[in-house]
């Protein structure tokens, strides 16, 4: 059986401070029957951290194929000329 990982945002956790909110979420997860879990972040609503992806690196595969093709053509022509 496959195992999956989920990211869940809860907006209805209302407590006096961060420690109590953490305990409330832990208790809710235990009550729901989840066996393996980890609380990654708890913060004030509206202060949800923004996940920023890294900019993609340019891919040079097409340019490499063009250079390799041109080198092969020049090599073949040089072999015929010799």
Residue frames as a rotation matrix with the C-alpha (Angstrom) as fourth column:
UNK 1
0.585 0.811 0.000 0.00
0.811 -0.585 0.000 0.00
0.000 0.000 -1.000 0.00
UNK 2
-0.160 -0.638 0.753 1.38
0.596 -0.671 -0.441 3.42
0.787 0.378 0.488 -0.93
UNK 3
0.078 0.117 -0.990 2.06
0.909 -0.416 0.022 6.05
-0.410 -0.902 -0.139 1.71
UNK 4
0.221 0.103 0.970 1.37
0.667 -0.741 -0.073 9.70
0.711 0.663 -0.232 1.04
UNK 5
-0.614 -0.395 -0.683 2.42
0.748 -0.569 -0.343 12.99
-0.253 -0.721 0.645 2.59
UNK 6
0.274 0.784 0.557 -0.01
0.826 -0.489 0.281 15.90
0.493 0.383 -0.781 2.90
UNK 7
-0.910 -0.413 -0.044 0.34
0.388 -0.807 -0.445 19.59
0.148 -0.422 0.895 3.69
UNK 8
0.088 0.994 -0.066 -2.68
0.873 -0.045 0.485 20.96
0.479 -0.100 -0.872 5.53
UNK 9
-0.853 -0.254 0.455 -3.47
0.040 -0.902 -0.429 24.51
0.520 -0.348 0.780 6.67
UNK 10
-0.105 0.806 -0.582 -5.82
0.961 0.233 0.149 24.92
0.256 -0.544 -0.799 9.61
UNK 11
-0.595 -0.065 0.801 -7.42
0.122 -0.992 0.010 28.32
0.794 0.103 0.599 10.10
UNK 12
0.416 0.859 0.299 -9.72
-0.247 -0.209 0.946 27.55
0.875 -0.467 0.125 13.03
UNK 13
0.019 -0.485 -0.874 -7.08
0.864 0.447 -0.229 27.06
0.503 -0.751 0.428 15.75
UNK 14
0.295 0.183 0.938 -7.94
-0.202 -0.948 0.248 29.66
0.934 -0.262 -0.243 18.39
UNK 15
0.437 -0.223 -0.871 -5.87
0.848 0.426 0.316 29.79
0.301 -0.877 0.376 21.57
UNK 16
0.920 -0.058 -0.388 -4.16
0.186 -0.806 0.562 32.25
-0.345 -0.589 -0.730 23.89
UNK 17
0.278 -0.893 -0.353 -0.59
-0.758 -0.430 0.490 31.69
-0.590 0.131 -0.797 22.71
UNK 18
0.081 -0.348 -0.934 1.57
-0.919 0.336 -0.205 29.67
0.386 0.875 -0.292 20.36
UNK 19
-0.877 -0.458 0.147 2.29
-0.474 0.771 -0.425 26.86
0.081 -0.442 -0.893 22.83
UNK 20
-0.364 0.829 0.424 -1.40
-0.260 0.347 -0.901 26.24
-0.895 -0.438 0.089 23.49
UNK 21
0.451 0.496 -0.742 -2.16
-0.834 -0.062 -0.549 26.32
-0.318 0.866 0.385 19.76
UNK 22
-0.386 -0.689 -0.613 0.56
-0.808 0.573 -0.136 23.72
0.445 0.443 -0.778 19.17
UNK 23
-0.906 0.074 0.416 -0.91
-0.237 0.726 -0.645 21.48
-0.350 -0.683 -0.641 21.88
UNK 24
0.060 0.997 -0.046 -4.42
-0.510 -0.009 -0.860 21.87
-0.858 0.075 0.508 20.43
UNK 25
0.317 0.002 -0.949 -3.26
-0.935 0.171 -0.312 20.77
0.161 0.985 0.056 16.98
UNK 26
-0.742 -0.643 -0.189 -1.31
-0.582 0.758 -0.294 17.81
0.332 -0.109 -0.937 18.45
UNK 27
-0.668 0.552 0.500 -4.34
-0.240 0.476 -0.846 16.69
-0.705 -0.685 -0.185 20.42
UNK 28
0.336 0.831 -0.443 -6.57
-0.712 -0.083 -0.697 16.99
-0.616 0.550 0.564 17.35
UNK 29
-0.020 -0.422 -0.906 -4.22
-0.898 0.406 -0.169 14.88
0.439 0.811 -0.387 15.25
UNK 30
-0.941 -0.309 0.141 -4.02
-0.337 0.801 -0.495 12.20
0.040 -0.513 -0.858 17.94
UNK 31
-0.331 0.903 0.273 -7.80
-0.336 0.157 -0.929 12.20
-0.882 -0.399 0.251 18.35
UNK 32
0.370 0.460 -0.807 -8.23
-0.896 -0.050 -0.440 11.85
-0.243 0.887 0.394 14.58
UNK 33
0.828 -0.012 0.560 -6.16
-0.030 0.997 0.066 8.66
-0.560 -0.072 0.826 14.71
UNK 34
0.744 -0.643 -0.184 -3.06
-0.329 -0.112 -0.938 9.75
0.582 0.758 -0.295 12.81
UNK 35
0.866 -0.450 -0.220 -0.02
0.482 0.627 0.612 7.77
-0.137 -0.636 0.759 13.93
UNK 36
-0.186 -0.982 0.027 2.88
0.907 -0.161 0.389 9.52
-0.378 0.097 0.921 12.18
UNK 37
0.691 0.395 0.606 2.83
0.602 -0.777 -0.180 13.30
0.400 0.490 -0.775 11.80
UNK 38
-0.401 -0.800 -0.447 4.95
0.901 -0.434 -0.031 16.40
-0.169 -0.415 0.894 12.33
UNK 39
0.790 0.572 -0.223 3.86
0.539 -0.820 -0.194 19.98
-0.294 0.033 -0.955 12.89
UNK 40
-0.002 -0.843 0.537 6.16
0.971 -0.130 -0.201 22.01
0.239 0.521 0.819 10.64
UNK 41
-0.894 -0.283 0.347 4.93
0.239 -0.957 -0.165 25.53
0.378 -0.064 0.923 11.37
UNK 42
0.184 0.927 -0.328 2.36
0.979 -0.142 0.150 27.31
0.092 -0.348 -0.933 13.50
UNK 43
-0.886 -0.459 -0.062 1.94
0.462 -0.885 -0.052 31.06
-0.031 -0.074 0.997 13.19
UNK 44
-0.394 0.755 -0.525 -0.60
-0.023 -0.579 -0.815 33.83
-0.919 -0.309 0.245 13.26
UNK 45
0.252 0.570 0.783 -3.19
0.836 0.279 -0.472 33.82
-0.487 0.773 -0.406 10.50
UNK 46
0.999 0.045 0.026 -2.02
0.052 -0.816 -0.576 36.09
-0.004 0.576 -0.817 7.73
UNK 47
0.345 -0.938 0.039 1.60
-0.875 -0.307 0.375 35.38
-0.339 -0.163 -0.926 8.66
UNK 48
0.823 -0.009 0.567 1.79
0.127 0.978 -0.168 32.16
-0.553 0.210 0.806 6.66
UNK 49
-0.135 -0.962 -0.238 5.31
-0.186 -0.211 0.960 31.73
-0.973 0.174 -0.151 5.29
UNK 50
0.736 0.313 -0.600 5.68
-0.607 -0.087 -0.790 32.07
-0.299 0.946 0.126 1.54
UNK 51
0.275 -0.628 0.728 7.42
0.340 0.772 0.538 29.17
-0.899 0.099 0.426 -0.14
UNK 52
0.560 -0.170 -0.811 9.61
-0.697 -0.625 -0.350 30.53
-0.448 0.762 -0.468 -2.92
UNK 53
0.808 -0.285 0.515 10.94
0.446 0.868 -0.220 28.27
-0.384 0.408 0.828 -5.59
UNK 54
-0.156 -0.941 -0.302 14.42
0.171 -0.326 0.930 28.68
-0.973 0.093 0.211 -6.98
UNK 55
0.391 0.243 -0.888 14.69
-0.774 -0.435 -0.460 30.16
-0.498 0.867 0.018 -10.45
UNK 56
0.866 -0.011 0.501 15.09
0.210 0.915 -0.344 27.49
-0.454 0.403 0.794 -13.08
UNK 57
-0.153 -0.973 -0.174 18.55
-0.143 -0.152 0.978 27.00
-0.978 0.175 -0.115 -14.47
UNK 58
0.332 0.255 -0.908 18.82
-0.901 -0.198 -0.385 27.35
-0.278 0.946 0.164 -18.25
UNK 59
0.462 -0.114 0.879 19.04
0.112 0.991 0.070 24.10
-0.880 0.066 0.471 -20.16
UNK 60
0.015 -0.611 -0.792 21.73
-0.811 -0.471 0.347 23.85
-0.585 0.637 -0.502 -22.80
UNK 61
-0.096 -0.048 0.994 20.84
0.185 0.981 0.065 20.47
-0.978 0.190 -0.086 -24.32
UNK 62
0.824 0.475 0.308 19.63
0.387 -0.075 -0.919 21.98
-0.414 0.877 -0.245 -27.61
UNK 63
0.734 -0.616 -0.286 22.75
-0.675 -0.708 -0.209 24.08
-0.074 0.346 -0.935 -28.07
UNK 64
-0.138 -0.793 0.593 24.95
-0.604 0.542 0.585 21.10
-0.785 -0.278 -0.554 -27.24
UNK 65
0.251 0.306 0.918 23.21
0.455 0.800 -0.391 19.00
-0.855 0.516 0.062 -29.90
UNK 66
0.993 0.108 -0.055 23.72
0.012 -0.537 -0.844 21.73
-0.121 0.837 -0.534 -32.52
UNK 67
0.351 -0.935 -0.049 27.43
-0.909 -0.353 0.223 22.04
-0.226 -0.034 -0.974 -31.69
UNK 68
-0.193 -0.404 0.894 27.87
-0.244 0.902 0.356 18.24
-0.951 -0.149 -0.273 -31.71
UNK 69
0.605 0.504 0.616 26.06
0.470 0.399 -0.787 17.97
-0.643 0.766 0.005 -35.05
UNK 70
0.919 -0.314 -0.238 28.17
-0.393 -0.699 -0.598 20.70
0.021 0.643 -0.766 -36.62
UNK 71
0.026 -0.954 0.298 31.38
-0.858 0.132 0.497 19.07
-0.514 -0.268 -0.815 -35.33
UNK 72
0.028 0.052 0.998 30.30
0.164 0.985 -0.056 15.71
-0.986 0.165 0.019 -36.77
UNK 73
0.910 0.338 0.239 29.58
0.295 -0.125 -0.947 17.27
-0.291 0.933 -0.214 -40.18
UNK 74
0.647 -0.736 -0.198 32.95
-0.763 -0.623 -0.173 19.02
0.004 0.263 -0.965 -40.20
UNK 75
-0.132 -0.698 0.704 34.70
-0.588 0.626 0.512 15.78
-0.798 -0.346 -0.493 -39.22
UNK 76
0.365 0.341 0.866 32.94
0.438 0.758 -0.483 13.80
-0.821 0.556 0.127 -41.99
UNK 77
1.000 0.002 -0.031 33.84
-0.026 -0.527 -0.849 16.46
-0.018 0.850 -0.527 -44.58
UNK 78
0.341 -0.939 0.054 37.44
-0.909 -0.314 0.274 16.50
-0.240 -0.143 -0.960 -43.37
UNK 79
-0.061 -0.312 0.948 37.62
-0.155 0.941 0.300 12.68
-0.986 -0.129 -0.106 -43.62
UNK 80
0.697 0.374 0.612 36.33
0.520 0.324 -0.790 12.80
-0.494 0.869 0.031 -47.25
UNK 81
0.919 -0.366 -0.147 38.79
-0.388 -0.768 -0.510 15.55
0.074 0.526 -0.847 -48.14
UNK 82
0.197 -0.911 0.361 41.80
-0.763 0.090 0.641 13.60
-0.616 -0.402 -0.678 -46.83
